[in-house]
Amino acid sequence: MQESDLPTVLLIERAAYPFPWTHGNFLDSLHSGYESWVLRDESGAIAGYFLLMMAVEEAHLLNITVRPNLQGQGLGIMQLDKVSALARERHMESVLLEVRPSNQRALGIYEQYGFIQIGRRRAYYPAADNAREDAIVMRLSL
């Protein structure tokens, strides 16, 4: 992912999530040197993306998204394969992520991939009507 990809990434982000990342969130991740990848379709258009932060022995998947009109075609799994490969290349022992309990589609994909639930962060995400939603913390051992 490059800065020049951000206008398209932001369009996808806003279409995919009720509480999307901001331009600043993506820019900070790029400037921090996190693994930031885009997945392109046959025409070269961005089909998905992910951002991965490497920490001591653990990679943290910060954001992974597939363009809404392309979901259900295995592109999320393809991106998780790349996430796992990058983490293994860096000798990480696991991949950690947070996901909304309301995001049943993502939960199912993560569980299918081998992530296990290890905890919950209370009131982690913003939600409708100024409420907050928990985050389920999941880990994939490598």
The first five atom37 places (N, CA, C, CB, O) and aatype in JSON, in Angstrom:
{
  "aatype": [12, 5, 6, 15, 3, 10, 14, 16, 19, 10, 10, 9, 6, 1, 0, 0, 18, 14, 13, 14, 17, 16, 8, 7, 2, 13, 10, 3, 15, 10, 8, 15, 7, 18, 6, 15, 17, 19, 10, 1, 3, 6, 15, 7, 0, 9, 0, 7, 18, 13, 10, 10, 12, 12, 0, 19, 6, 6, 0, 8, 10, 10, 2, 9, 16, 19, 1, 14, 2, 10, 5, 7, 5, 7, 10, 7, 9, 12, 5, 10, 3, 11, 19, 15, 0, 10, 0, 1, 6, 1, 8, 12, 6, 15, 19, 10, 10, 6, 19, 1, 14, 15, 2, 5, 1, 0, 10, 7, 9, 18, 6, 5, 18, 7, 13, 9, 5, 9, 7, 1, 1, 1, 0, 18, 18, 14, 0, 0, 3, 2, 0, 1, 6, 3, 0, 9, 19, 12, 1, 10, 15, 10],
  "atom_mask": [
    [1, 1, 1, 1, 1],
    [1, 1, 1, 1, 1],
    [1, 1, 1, 1, 1],
    [1, 1, 1, 1, 1],
    [1, 1, 1, 1, 1],
    [1, 1, 1, 1, 1],
    [1, 1, 1, 1, 1],
    [1, 1, 1, 1, 1],
    [1, 1, 1, 1, 1],
    [1, 1, 1, 1, 1],
    [1, 1, 1, 1, 1],
    [1, 1, 1, 1, 1],
    [1, 1, 1, 1, 1],
    [1, 1, 1, 1, 1],
    [1, 1, 1, 1, 1],
    [1, 1, 1, 1, 1],
    [1, 1, 1, 1, 1],
    [1, 1, 1, 1, 1],
    [1, 1, 1, 1, 1],
    [1, 1, 1, 1, 1],
    [1, 1, 1, 1, 1],
    [1, 1, 1, 1, 1],
    [1, 1, 1, 1, 1],
    [1, 1, 1, 0, 1],
    [1, 1, 1, 1, 1],
    [1, 1, 1, 1, 1],
    [1, 1, 1, 1, 1],
    [1, 1, 1, 1, 1],
    [1, 1, 1, 1, 1],
    [1, 1, 1, 1, 1],
    [1, 1, 1, 1, 1],
    [1, 1, 1, 1, 1],
    [1, 1, 1, 0, 1],
    [1, 1, 1, 1, 1],
    [1, 1, 1, 1, 1],
    [1, 1, 1, 1, 1],
    [1, 1, 1, 1, 1],
    [1, 1, 1, 1, 1],
    [1, 1, 1, 1, 1],
    [1, 1, 1, 1, 1],
    [1, 1, 1, 1, 1],
    [1, 1, 1, 1, 1],
    [1, 1, 1, 1, 1],
    [1, 1, 1, 0, 1],
    [1, 1, 1, 1, 1],
    [1, 1, 1, 1, 1],
    [1, 1, 1, 1, 1],
    [1, 1, 1, 0, 1],
    [1, 1, 1, 1, 1],
    [1, 1, 1, 1, 1],
    [1, 1, 1, 1, 1],
    [1, 1, 1, 1, 1],
    [1, 1, 1, 1, 1],
    [1, 1, 1, 1, 1],
    [1, 1, 1, 1, 1],
    [1, 1, 1, 1, 1],
    [1, 1, 1, 1, 1],
    [1, 1, 1, 1, 1],
    [1, 1, 1, 1, 1],
    [1, 1, 1, 1, 1],
    [1, 1, 1, 1, 1],
    [1, 1, 1, 1, 1],
    [1, 1, 1, 1, 1],
    [1, 1, 1, 1, 1],
    [1, 1, 1, 1, 1],
    [1, 1, 1, 1, 1],
    [1, 1, 1, 1, 1],
    [1, 1, 1, 1, 1],
    [1, 1, 1, 1, 1],
    [1, 1, 1, 1, 1],
    [1, 1, 1, 1, 1],
    [1, 1, 1, 0, 1],
    [1, 1, 1, 1, 1],
    [1, 1, 1, 0, 1],
    [1, 1, 1, 1, 1],
    [1, 1, 1, 0, 1],
    [1, 1, 1, 1, 1],
    [1, 1, 1, 1, 1],
    [1, 1, 1, 1, 1],
    [1, 1, 1, 1, 1],
    [1, 1, 1, 1, 1],
    [1, 1, 1, 1, 1],
    [1, 1, 1, 1, 1],
    [1, 1, 1, 1, 1],
    [1, 1, 1, 1, 1],
    [1, 1, 1, 1, 1],
    [1, 1, 1, 1, 1],
    [1, 1, 1, 1, 1],
    [1, 1, 1, 1, 1],
    [1, 1, 1, 1, 1],
    [1, 1, 1, 1, 1],
    [1, 1, 1, 1, 1],
    [1, 1, 1, 1, 1],
    [1, 1, 1, 1, 1],
    [1, 1, 1, 1, 1],
    [1, 1, 1, 1, 1],
    [1, 1, 1, 1, 1],
    [1, 1, 1, 1, 1],
    [1, 1, 1, 1, 1],
    [1, 1, 1, 1, 1],
    [1, 1, 1, 1, 1],
    [1, 1, 1, 1, 1],
    [1, 1, 1, 1, 1],
    [1, 1, 1, 1, 1],
    [1, 1, 1, 1, 1],
    [1, 1, 1, 1, 1],
    [1, 1, 1, 1, 1],
    [1, 1, 1, 0, 1],
    [1, 1, 1, 1, 1],
    [1, 1, 1, 1, 1],
    [1, 1, 1, 1, 1],
    [1, 1, 1, 1, 1],
    [1, 1, 1, 1, 1],
    [1, 1, 1, 0, 1],
    [1, 1, 1, 1, 1],
    [1, 1, 1, 1, 1],
    [1, 1, 1, 1, 1],
    [1, 1, 1, 1, 1],
    [1, 1, 1, 0, 1],
    [1, 1, 1, 1, 1],
    [1, 1, 1, 1, 1],
    [1, 1, 1, 1, 1],
    [1, 1, 1, 1, 1],
    [1, 1, 1, 1, 1],
    [1, 1, 1, 1, 1],
    [1, 1, 1, 1, 1],
    [1, 1, 1, 1, 1],
    [1, 1, 1, 1, 1],
    [1, 1, 1, 1, 1],
    [1, 1, 1, 1, 1],
    [1, 1, 1, 1, 1],
    [1, 1, 1, 1, 1],
    [1, 1, 1, 1, 1],
    [1, 1, 1, 1, 1],
    [1, 1, 1, 1, 1],
    [1, 1, 1, 1, 1],
    [1, 1, 1, 1, 1],
    [1, 1, 1, 1, 1],
    [1, 1, 1, 1, 1],
    [1, 1, 1, 1, 1],
    [1, 1, 1, 1, 1],
    [1, 1, 1, 1, 1]
  ],
  "atom_positions": [
    [[0.85, -1.18, 0.0], [0.0, 0.0, 0.0], [0.89, 1.24, 0.0], [-0.96, 0.0, 1.22], [1.86, 1.33, 0.75]],
    [[0.53, 2.16, -0.86], [1.23, 3.44, -0.94], [0.26, 4.57, -0.58], [1.83, 3.66, -2.37], [-0.96, 4.36, -0.57]],
    [[0.8, 5.74, -0.29], [-0.08, 6.88, -0.01], [-1.03, 7.14, -1.16], [0.75, 8.12, 0.27], [-2.17, 7.55, -0.94]],
    [[-0.58, 6.9, -2.38], [-1.44, 7.14, -3.55], [-2.63, 6.18, -3.6], [-0.63, 7.0, -4.82], [-3.59, 6.44, -4.32]],
    [[-2.58, 5.08, -2.84], [-3.7, 4.14, -2.78], [-4.79, 4.59, -1.8], [-3.2, 2.77, -2.38], [-5.91, 4.08, -1.84]],
    [[-4.48, 5.54, -0.93], [-5.39, 5.87, 0.17], [-6.76, 6.39, -0.26], [-4.75, 6.89, 1.03], [-7.74, 6.04, 0.39]],
    [[-6.9, 7.19, -1.32], [-8.26, 7.58, -1.7], [-9.17, 6.37, -1.99], [-8.2, 8.48, -2.93], [-10.32, 6.34, -1.57]],
    [[-8.65, 5.38, -2.7], [-9.44, 4.18, -3.0], [-9.63, 3.33, -1.76], [-8.76, 3.35, -4.1], [-10.72, 2.82, -1.52]],
    [[-8.58, 3.18, -0.96], [-8.69, 2.42, 0.28], [-9.76, 3.03, 1.19], [-7.32, 2.37, 1.02], [-10.54, 2.31, 1.8]],
    [[-9.79, 4.35, 1.28], [-10.79, 5.01, 2.12], [-12.21, 4.8, 1.59], [-10.49, 6.51, 2.2], [-13.14, 4.65, 2.38]],
    [[-12.39, 4.79, 0.28], [-13.71, 4.5, -0.28], [-14.17, 3.09, 0.11], [-13.69, 4.65, -1.82], [-15.32, 2.89, 0.49]],
    [[-13.26, 2.13, 0.01], [-13.58, 0.75, 0.39], [-13.86, 0.67, 1.88], [-12.43, -0.21, 0.01], [-14.83, 0.03, 2.3]],
    [[-13.03, 1.3, 2.68], [-13.18, 1.29, 4.14], [-14.55, 1.84, 4.54], [-12.06, 2.12, 4.8], [-15.23, 1.27, 5.38]],
    [[-14.93, 2.95, 3.93], [-16.22, 3.57, 4.27], [-17.4, 2.71, 3.81], [-16.32, 4.96, 3.63], [-18.45, 2.7, 4.46]],
    [[-17.23, 2.0, 2.71], [-18.3, 1.11, 2.22], [-18.42, -0.15, 3.07], [-18.04, 0.73, 0.77], [-19.5, -0.73, 3.18]],
    [[-17.32, -0.56, 3.68], [-17.28, -1.83, 4.41], [-17.68, -1.71, 5.88], [-15.91, -2.42, 4.32], [-18.19, -2.67, 6.45]],
    [[-17.47, -0.54, 6.49], [-17.63, -0.43, 7.94], [-18.46, 0.78, 8.34], [-16.27, -0.35, 8.6], [-18.37, 1.84, 7.72]],
    [[-19.28, 0.62, 9.38], [-20.04, 1.77, 9.88], [-19.15, 2.78, 10.63], [-21.16, 1.29, 10.79], [-19.49, 3.95, 10.75]],
    [[-18.0, 2.31, 11.14], [-17.05, 3.18, 11.84], [-15.67, 2.96, 11.23], [-17.04, 2.88, 13.39], [-14.82, 2.28, 11.81]],
    [[-15.44, 3.54, 10.05], [-14.21, 3.26, 9.31], [-12.98, 3.96, 9.89], [-14.38, 3.69, 7.87], [-13.08, 4.93, 10.64]],
    [[-11.83, 3.41, 9.52], [-10.57, 4.09, 9.81], [-10.56, 5.41, 9.05], [-9.35, 3.21, 9.43], [-11.23, 5.57, 8.03]],
    [[-9.79, 6.35, 9.56], [-9.64, 7.65, 8.92], [-8.39, 7.66, 8.04], [-9.56, 8.77, 9.98], [-7.55, 6.76, 8.11]],
    [[-8.31, 8.69, 7.23], [-7.09, 8.91, 6.42], [-5.87, 8.95, 7.34], [-7.2, 10.23, 5.6], [-4.83, 8.37, 7.02]],
    [[-6.0, 9.62, 8.47], [-4.89, 9.72, 9.42], [-4.48, 8.37, 9.99], [0.0, 0.0, 0.0], [-3.29, 8.13, 10.19]],
    [[-5.45, 7.49, 10.25], [-5.11, 6.14, 10.74], [-4.24, 5.41, 9.74], [-6.4, 5.33, 11.03], [-3.22, 4.81, 10.1]],
    [[-4.64, 5.46, 8.47], [-3.86, 4.77, 7.43], [-2.5, 5.42, 7.25], [-4.62, 4.76, 6.1], [-1.49, 4.74, 7.13]],
    [[-2.49, 6.74, 7.22], [-1.22, 7.46, 7.03], [-0.25, 7.17, 8.16], [-1.48, 8.97, 6.93], [0.93, 6.93, 7.91]],
    [[-0.73, 7.18, 9.39], [0.13, 6.86, 10.54], [0.7, 5.46, 10.41], [-0.66, 7.0, 11.85], [1.88, 5.24, 10.71]],
    [[-0.11, 4.51, 9.98], [0.36, 3.12, 9.82], [1.43, 3.03, 8.74], [-0.81, 2.18, 9.48], [2.43, 2.34, 8.91]],
    [[1.21, 3.73, 7.64], [2.22, 3.73, 6.57], [3.52, 4.35, 7.06], [1.7, 4.49, 5.33], [4.61, 3.81, 6.82]],
    [[3.42, 5.48, 7.72], [4.61, 6.19, 8.21], [5.33, 5.42, 9.33], [4.23, 7.58, 8.7], [6.52, 5.6, 9.54]],
    [[4.58, 4.57, 10.04], [5.19, 3.75, 11.09], [5.91, 2.53, 10.54], [4.13, 3.31, 12.08], [6.59, 1.81, 11.28]],
    [[5.77, 2.3, 9.26], [6.47, 1.17, 8.64], [5.78, -0.16, 8.82], [0.0, 0.0, 0.0], [6.4, -1.21, 8.63]],
    [[4.5, -0.16, 9.17], [3.77, -1.42, 9.29], [3.64, -2.08, 7.92], [2.37, -1.18, 9.91], [3.64, -1.41, 6.89]],
    [[3.54, -3.38, 7.93], [3.29, -4.11, 6.69], [1.92, -3.66, 6.2], [3.35, -5.68, 6.9], [0.91, -3.9, 6.86]],
    [[1.88, -3.02, 5.05], [0.65, -2.45, 4.52], [0.51, -2.9, 3.07], [0.64, -0.88, 4.62], [1.28, -2.48, 2.2]],
    [[-0.45, -3.77, 2.82], [-0.57, -4.43, 1.52], [-1.94, -4.19, 0.91], [-0.32, -5.93, 1.65], [-2.94, -4.09, 1.61]],
    [[-1.96, -4.1, -0.41], [-3.22, -4.09, -1.14], [-3.27, -5.33, -2.02], [-3.37, -2.78, -1.99], [-2.25, -5.82, -2.5]],
    [[-4.48, -5.81, -2.22], [-4.77, -6.93, -3.12], [-5.48, -6.33, -4.31], [-5.63, -8.06, -2.42], [-6.47, -5.62, -4.15]],
    [[-4.99, -6.61, -5.49], [-5.59, -6.04, -6.71], [-6.28, -7.12, -7.53], [-4.51, -5.34, -7.56], [-5.85, -8.27, -7.56]],
    [[-7.36, -6.72, -8.21], [-8.05, -7.65, -9.09], [-7.36, -7.68, -10.46], [-9.55, -7.27, -9.24], [-6.32, -7.04, -10.65]],
    [[-7.94, -8.41, -11.4], [-7.32, -8.57, -12.72], [-7.11, -7.24, -13.44], [-8.17, -9.47, -13.59], [-6.18, -7.1, -14.23]],
    [[-7.98, -6.28, -13.16], [-7.88, -4.99, -13.83], [-6.9, -4.04, -13.14], [-9.25, -4.34, -13.91], [-6.62, -2.95, -13.65]],
    [[-6.4, -4.44, -11.98], [-5.49, -3.59, -11.22], [-6.18, -2.78, -10.14], [0.0, 0.0, 0.0], [-5.52, -2.05, -9.4]],
    [[-7.51, -2.89, -10.04], [-8.24, -2.16, -9.01], [-8.03, -2.82, -7.65], [-9.75, -2.1, -9.34], [-7.84, -4.04, -7.57]],
    [[-8.05, -2.04, -6.6], [-7.86, -2.57, -5.25], [-9.08, -3.39, -4.85], [-7.6, -1.42, -4.23], [-10.21, -2.9, -4.86]],
    [[-8.83, -4.65, -4.5], [-9.9, -5.57, -4.09], [-9.92, -5.74, -2.58], [-9.72, -6.93, -4.76], [-10.94, -6.15, -2.01]],
    [[-8.82, -5.44, -1.92], [-8.73, -5.59, -0.48], [-7.39, -5.05, 0.01], [0.0, 0.0, 0.0], [-6.55, -4.63, -0.77]],
    [[-7.23, -5.08, 1.32], [-5.99, -4.58, 1.92], [-5.88, -5.07, 3.35], [-5.93, -3.04, 1.87], [-6.87, -5.49, 3.96]],
    [[-4.65, -5.01, 3.87], [-4.46, -5.27, 5.3], [-3.26, -4.49, 5.79], [-4.26, -6.79, 5.56], [-2.38, -4.1, 5.03]],
    [[-3.25, -4.27, 7.11], [-2.14, -3.62, 7.79], [-1.75, -4.48, 8.97], [-2.5, -2.16, 8.24], [-2.6, -4.9, 9.76]],
    [[-0.46, -4.74, 9.09], [0.06, -5.69, 10.08], [1.23, -5.06, 10.81], [0.47, -7.02, 9.4], [2.21, -4.64, 10.2]],
    [[1.13, -5.02, 12.13], [2.2, -4.46, 12.97], [2.97, -5.61, 13.6], [1.62, -3.51, 14.06], [2.38, -6.49, 14.22]],
    [[4.27, -5.6, 13.46], [5.12, -6.61, 14.08], [5.55, -6.11, 15.45], [6.36, -6.93, 13.19], [6.02, -4.98, 15.6]],
    [[5.38, -6.96, 16.44], [5.82, -6.65, 17.8], [6.72, -7.8, 18.26], [4.59, -6.46, 18.78], [7.07, -8.66, 17.45]],
    [[7.09, -7.82, 19.49], [7.97, -8.86, 20.0], [7.23, -10.2, 19.94], [8.44, -8.55, 21.45], [6.28, -10.42, 20.69]],
    [[7.66, -11.07, 19.05], [7.14, -12.44, 18.9], [5.69, -12.52, 18.46], [7.29, -13.17, 20.17], [5.15, -13.62, 18.34]],
    [[5.03, -11.37, 18.22], [3.62, -11.41, 17.85], [3.32, -10.33, 16.82], [2.73, -11.24, 19.1], [3.72, -9.18, 16.97]],
    [[2.61, -10.73, 15.78], [2.13, -9.78, 14.79], [0.7, -9.39, 15.15], [2.21, -10.36, 13.34], [-0.07, -10.23, 15.59]],
    [[0.36, -8.12, 14.97], [-0.98, -7.63, 15.3], [-1.64, -7.18, 14.0], [-0.92, -6.45, 16.35], [-1.2, -6.23, 13.36]],
    [[-2.7, -7.89, 13.61], [-3.44, -7.54, 12.41], [-4.36, -6.37, 12.76], [-4.25, -8.76, 11.87], [-5.35, -6.54, 13.47]],
    [[-4.03, -5.2, 12.26], [-4.73, -3.98, 12.62], [-6.01, -3.77, 11.81], [-3.82, -2.79, 12.44], [-7.01, -3.29, 12.33]],
    [[-5.96, -4.14, 10.55], [-7.1, -3.94, 9.66], [-6.95, -4.91, 8.5], [-7.2, -2.46, 9.16], [-5.86, -5.06, 7.94]],
    [[-8.04, -5.57, 8.14], [-8.09, -6.41, 6.96], [-9.48, -6.25, 6.36], [-7.77, -7.93, 7.29], [-10.48, -6.4, 7.06]],
    [[-9.52, -5.94, 5.08], [-10.79, -5.61, 4.45], [-10.8, -6.12, 3.01], [-11.05, -4.09, 4.48], [-9.79, -6.08, 2.31]],
    [[-11.96, -6.6, 2.6], [-12.22, -6.96, 1.21], [-13.33, -6.04, 0.71], [-12.61, -8.48, 1.06], [-14.31, -5.81, 1.42]],
    [[-13.17, -5.53, -0.5], [-14.19, -4.67, -1.09], [-15.55, -5.38, -0.99], [-13.85, -4.34, -2.58], [-15.66, -6.54, -1.38]],
    [[-16.57, -4.71, -0.48], [-17.85, -5.37, -0.21], [-18.42, -6.18, -1.38], [-18.84, -4.35, 0.19], [-18.97, -7.26, -1.16]],
    [[-18.31, -5.68, -2.59], [-18.88, -6.42, -3.73], [-18.07, -7.65, -4.12], [-19.0, -5.5, -4.92], [-18.47, -8.4, -5.01]],
    [[-16.92, -7.86, -3.47], [-16.08, -9.03, -3.75], [-16.02, -10.0, -2.58], [-14.68, -8.59, -4.12], [-15.32, -11.01, -2.65]],
    [[-16.74, -9.71, -1.51], [-16.71, -10.59, -0.35], [-17.35, -11.93, -0.69], [-17.41, -9.94, 0.85], [-18.23, -12.01, -1.55]],
    [[-16.91, -12.97, 0.0], [-17.45, -14.3, -0.22], [-16.76, -15.07, -1.33], [0.0, 0.0, 0.0], [-17.23, -16.13, -1.73]],
    [[-15.64, -14.56, -1.83], [-14.93, -15.2, -2.93], [-13.56, -15.75, -2.52], [-14.75, -14.23, -4.07], [-12.76, -16.15, -3.37]],
    [[-13.29, -15.76, -1.21], [-12.02, -16.3, -0.73], [-10.88, -15.3, -0.65], [0.0, 0.0, 0.0], [-9.75, -15.67, -0.35]],
    [[-11.16, -14.03, -0.92], [-10.09, -13.03, -0.91], [-9.6, -12.73, 0.51], [-10.57, -11.75, -1.57], [-8.42, -12.42, 0.7]],
    [[-10.48, -12.83, 1.48], [-10.06, -12.64, 2.87], [-9.09, -13.73, 3.3], [0.0, 0.0, 0.0], [-8.09, -13.46, 3.95]],
    [[-9.4, -14.97, 2.93], [-8.49, -16.09, 3.23], [-7.16, -15.9, 2.52], [-9.12, -17.44, 2.81], [-6.1, -16.15, 3.1]],
    [[-7.21, -15.44, 1.27], [-5.97, -15.18, 0.53], [-5.11, -14.15, 1.26], [-6.28, -14.69, -0.91], [-3.89, -14.3, 1.35]],
    [[-5.74, -13.12, 1.78], [-5.0, -12.11, 2.53], [-4.47, -12.66, 3.85], [-5.88, -10.89, 2.79], [-3.35, -12.34, 4.25]],
    [[-5.26, -13.5, 4.53], [-4.77, -14.12, 5.77], [-3.58, -15.03, 5.5], [-5.9, -14.92, 6.45], [-2.69, -15.14, 6.33]],
    [[-3.56, -15.67, 4.34], [-2.38, -16.47, 3.96], [-1.14, -15.59, 3.88], [-2.62, -17.18, 2.61], [-0.06, -15.97, 4.35]],
    [[-1.29, -14.41, 3.3], [-0.15, -13.48, 3.19], [0.24, -12.95, 4.57], [-0.5, -12.31, 2.24], [1.43, -12.83, 4.87]],
    [[-0.75, -12.63, 5.4], [-0.48, -12.18, 6.78], [0.35, -13.24, 7.5], [-1.8, -11.9, 7.55], [1.36, -12.92, 8.12]],
    [[-0.08, -14.49, 7.43], [0.62, -15.59, 8.11], [2.04, -15.75, 7.57], [-0.15, -16.9, 7.95], [2.98, -15.95, 8.33]],
    [[2.17, -15.67, 6.26], [3.49, -15.82, 5.65], [4.44, -14.71, 6.1], [3.38, -15.82, 4.12], [5.59, -14.98, 6.44]],
    [[3.96, -13.48, 6.12], [4.8, -12.37, 6.57], [5.21, -12.54, 8.02], [4.07, -11.04, 6.38], [6.36, -12.3, 8.38]],
    [[4.26, -12.94, 8.86], [4.56, -13.14, 10.28], [5.59, -14.25, 10.47], [3.27, -13.46, 11.07], [6.5, -14.12, 11.29]],
    [[5.45, -15.32, 9.73], [6.42, -16.42, 9.83], [7.8, -15.97, 9.36], [5.94, -17.63, 9.0], [8.81, -16.32, 9.97]],
    [[7.85, -15.2, 8.27], [9.13, -14.69, 7.76], [9.85, -13.86, 8.82], [8.91, -13.85, 6.49], [11.08, -13.85, 8.87]],
    [[9.09, -13.17, 9.65], [9.66, -12.32, 10.7], [9.83, -13.08, 12.02], [8.79, -11.1, 10.92], [10.14, -12.48, 13.05]],
    [[9.62, -14.39, 11.98], [9.8, -15.27, 13.15], [8.85, -14.93, 14.29], [11.24, -15.19, 13.64], [9.2, -15.06, 15.46]],
    [[7.64, -14.5, 13.93], [6.62, -14.26, 14.94], [6.04, -15.6, 15.39], [5.5, -13.33, 14.38], [6.02, -16.56, 14.62]],
    [[5.59, -15.67, 16.62], [5.01, -16.9, 17.15], [3.5, -16.95, 16.95], [5.33, -17.03, 18.62], [2.9, -18.03, 16.97]],
    [[2.88, -15.78, 16.77], [1.42, -15.75, 16.61], [0.99, -14.47, 15.93], [0.73, -15.88, 17.98], [1.76, -13.52, 15.77]],
    [[-0.28, -14.46, 15.52], [-0.94, -13.27, 14.98], [-2.12, -12.97, 15.89], [-1.4, -13.47, 13.47], [-2.91, -13.87, 16.21]],
    [[-2.24, -11.73, 16.32], [-3.3, -11.28, 17.2], [-4.21, -10.32, 16.44], [-2.72, -10.59, 18.48], [-3.74, -9.57, 15.58]],
    [[-5.5, -10.35, 16.75], [-6.43, -9.39, 16.15], [-7.6, -9.15, 17.1], [-6.94, -9.88, 14.78], [-7.84, -9.92, 18.03]],
    [[-8.31, -8.07, 16.85], [-9.57, -7.79, 17.53], [-10.67, -7.74, 16.48], [-9.5, -6.45, 18.35], [-10.45, -7.29, 15.35]],
    [[-11.85, -8.2, 16.87], [-12.99, -8.18, 15.96], [-14.26, -7.91, 16.76], [-13.11, -9.53, 15.18], [-14.38, -8.33, 17.91]],
    [[-15.19, -7.21, 16.16], [-16.47, -6.93, 16.8], [-17.29, -8.21, 16.92], [-17.27, -5.86, 16.01], [-17.32, -9.0, 15.98]],
    [[-17.95, -8.45, 18.05], [-18.85, -9.6, 18.16], [-19.97, -9.54, 17.11], [-19.47, -9.66, 19.55], [-20.46, -10.58, 16.67]],
    [[-20.36, -8.34, 16.71], [-21.41, -8.2, 15.7], [-20.95, -8.55, 14.28], [-21.94, -6.78, 15.72], [-21.77, -8.71, 13.39]],
    [[-19.65, -8.68, 14.08], [-19.11, -9.0, 12.75], [-19.0, -10.53, 12.61], [-17.72, -8.32, 12.53], [-17.91, -11.09, 12.59]],
    [[-20.15, -11.16, 12.51], [-20.21, -12.62, 12.47], [-19.49, -13.21, 11.27], [-21.65, -13.08, 12.46], [-18.9, -14.28, 11.36]],
    [[-19.54, -12.53, 10.15], [-18.85, -13.02, 8.95], [-17.35, -13.12, 9.2], [-19.13, -12.09, 7.74], [-16.73, -14.15, 8.9]],
    [[-16.77, -12.06, 9.75], [-15.33, -12.07, 10.03], [-14.99, -13.11, 11.1], [-14.87, -10.68, 10.48], [-14.0, -13.83, 10.97]],
    [[-15.8, -13.19, 12.14], [-15.56, -14.18, 13.19], [-15.49, -15.59, 12.6], [-16.66, -14.12, 14.26], [-14.61, -16.37, 12.95]],
    [[-16.43, -15.89, 11.72], [-16.45, -17.21, 11.09], [-15.21, -17.48, 10.26], [0.0, 0.0, 0.0], [-14.67, -18.58, 10.28]],
    [[-14.78, -16.47, 9.52], [-13.57, -16.62, 8.7], [-12.35, -16.85, 9.59], [-13.35, -15.37, 7.81], [-11.53, -17.73, 9.31]],
    [[-12.22, -16.05, 10.65], [-11.07, -16.2, 11.54], [-11.07, -17.57, 12.2], [-11.07, -15.1, 12.6], [-10.02, -18.22, 12.28]],
    [[-12.22, -18.01, 12.68], [-12.29, -19.33, 13.32], [-11.97, -20.43, 12.32], [-13.68, -19.56, 13.93], [-11.25, -21.38, 12.64]],
    [[-12.5, -20.32, 11.11], [-12.2, -21.29, 10.05], [-10.7, -21.34, 9.77], [-12.97, -20.93, 8.75], [-10.14, -22.4, 9.49]],
    [[-10.05, -20.19, 9.84], [-8.63, -20.1, 9.54], [-7.77, -20.67, 10.68], [-8.24, -18.65, 9.28], [-6.61, -21.01, 10.46]],
    [[-8.33, -20.78, 11.87], [-7.57, -21.32, 12.99], [-7.34, -20.38, 14.15], [0.0, 0.0, 0.0], [-6.69, -20.76, 15.12]],
    [[-7.85, -19.16, 14.07], [-7.75, -18.23, 15.19], [-8.64, -18.74, 16.32], [-8.16, -16.78, 14.77], [-9.71, -19.3, 16.07]],
    [[-8.19, -18.55, 17.55], [-9.01, -18.91, 18.71], [-9.25, -17.66, 19.55], [-8.33, -20.02, 19.56], [-8.42, -16.76, 19.6]],
    [[-10.4, -17.61, 20.2], [-10.73, -16.49, 21.06], [-9.94, -16.61, 22.36], [-12.25, -16.42, 21.35], [-9.95, -17.65, 23.02]],
    [[-9.25, -15.52, 22.71], [-8.43, -15.56, 23.93], [-8.84, -14.5, 24.95], [-6.96, -15.37, 23.57], [-8.33, -14.49, 26.07]],
    [[-9.76, -13.62, 24.57], [-10.15, -12.59, 25.52], [-11.14, -11.63, 24.92], [0.0, 0.0, 0.0], [-11.62, -11.81, 23.8]],
    [[-11.44, -10.61, 25.69], [-12.42, -9.6, 25.28], [-11.95, -8.26, 25.82], [-13.85, -9.95, 25.8], [-11.54, -8.15, 26.98]],
    [[-12.02, -7.25, 25.0], [-11.73, -5.88, 25.42], [-13.08, -5.17, 25.53], [-10.75, -5.14, 24.4], [-13.78, -4.99, 24.54]],
    [[-13.42, -4.79, 26.73], [-14.71, -4.15, 26.99], [-14.78, -2.75, 26.38], [-14.98, -4.09, 28.5], [-13.85, -1.95, 26.5]],
    [[-15.9, -2.47, 25.74], [-16.19, -1.14, 25.18], [-15.06, -0.63, 24.29], [-16.45, -0.14, 26.32], [-14.7, 0.55, 24.36]],
    [[-14.5, -1.48, 23.47], [-13.33, -1.17, 22.65], [-13.67, -0.32, 21.43], [-12.66, -2.45, 22.2], [-12.94, 0.61, 21.09]],
    [[-14.78, -0.65, 20.77], [-15.15, -0.01, 19.51], [-16.28, 1.0, 19.7], [-15.56, -1.06, 18.49], [-17.14, 0.81, 20.57]],
    [[-16.29, 2.06, 18.9], [-17.47, 2.93, 18.9], [-18.64, 2.18, 18.27], [-17.18, 4.26, 18.14], [-18.46, 1.34, 17.39]],
    [[-19.85, 2.51, 18.72], [-21.06, 1.89, 18.18], [-22.12, 2.97, 18.01], [-21.57, 0.76, 19.12], [-21.91, 4.13, 18.35]],
    [[-23.25, 2.57, 17.48], [-24.34, 3.52, 17.22], [-24.82, 4.17, 18.51], [-25.5, 2.81, 16.52], [-24.68, 3.61, 19.6]],
    [[-25.39, 5.35, 18.37], [-25.99, 6.08, 19.49], [-25.01, 6.35, 20.62], [-27.18, 5.31, 20.03], [-25.37, 6.28, 21.8]],
    [[-23.77, 6.66, 20.27], [-22.72, 6.97, 21.25], [-22.45, 5.83, 22.22], [-23.09, 8.2, 22.02], [-21.93, 6.05, 23.31]],
    [[-22.78, 4.62, 21.83], [-22.51, 3.45, 22.66], [-21.13, 2.9, 22.28], [-23.61, 2.35, 22.47], [-20.45, 3.44, 21.42]],
    [[-20.75, 1.83, 22.94], [-19.47, 1.16, 22.67], [-19.75, -0.33, 22.5], [-18.44, 1.42, 23.83], [-20.7, -0.87, 23.06]],
    [[-18.9, -0.98, 21.72], [-19.02, -2.43, 21.51], [-17.71, -3.08, 21.93], [-19.35, -2.76, 20.01], [-16.63, -2.54, 21.7]],
    [[-17.82, -4.25, 22.55], [-16.63, -5.01, 22.95], [-15.85, -5.45, 21.72], [-17.03, -6.24, 23.8], [-16.35, -5.4, 20.59]],
    [[-14.64, -5.88, 21.95], [-13.82, -6.52, 20.92], [-13.5, -7.93, 21.41], [-12.51, -5.7, 20.62], [-13.12, -8.13, 22.56]],
    [[-13.63, -8.89, 20.54], [-13.16, -10.25, 20.82], [-11.71, -10.28, 20.36], [-14.03, -11.36, 20.09], [-11.4, -9.93, 19.23]],
    [[-10.84, -10.71, 21.26], [-9.41, -10.83, 20.94], [-9.17, -12.27, 20.49], [-8.5, -10.44, 22.17], [-9.56, -13.22, 21.17]],
    [[-8.51, -12.4, 19.35], [-8.24, -13.73, 18.79], [-6.75, -13.87, 18.48], [-9.09, -13.99, 17.51], [-6.07, -12.9, 18.19]],
    [[-6.28, -15.12, 18.57], [-4.87, -15.39, 18.28], [-4.76, -16.61, 17.37], [-4.06, -15.6, 19.59], [-5.48, -17.59, 17.52]],
    [[-3.83, -16.51, 16.45], [-3.45, -17.63, 15.59], [-2.02, -18.0, 15.95], [-3.59, -17.27, 14.06], [-1.11, -17.2, 15.78]],
    [[-1.82, -19.22, 16.43], [-0.46, -19.68, 16.69], [0.18, -20.12, 15.39], [-0.45, -20.83, 17.72], [-0.44, -20.81, 14.59]],
    [[1.43, -19.71, 15.19], [2.14, -20.05, 13.95], [3.09, -21.23, 14.14], [2.93, -18.83, 13.44], [3.76, -21.63, 13.19]]
  ]
}
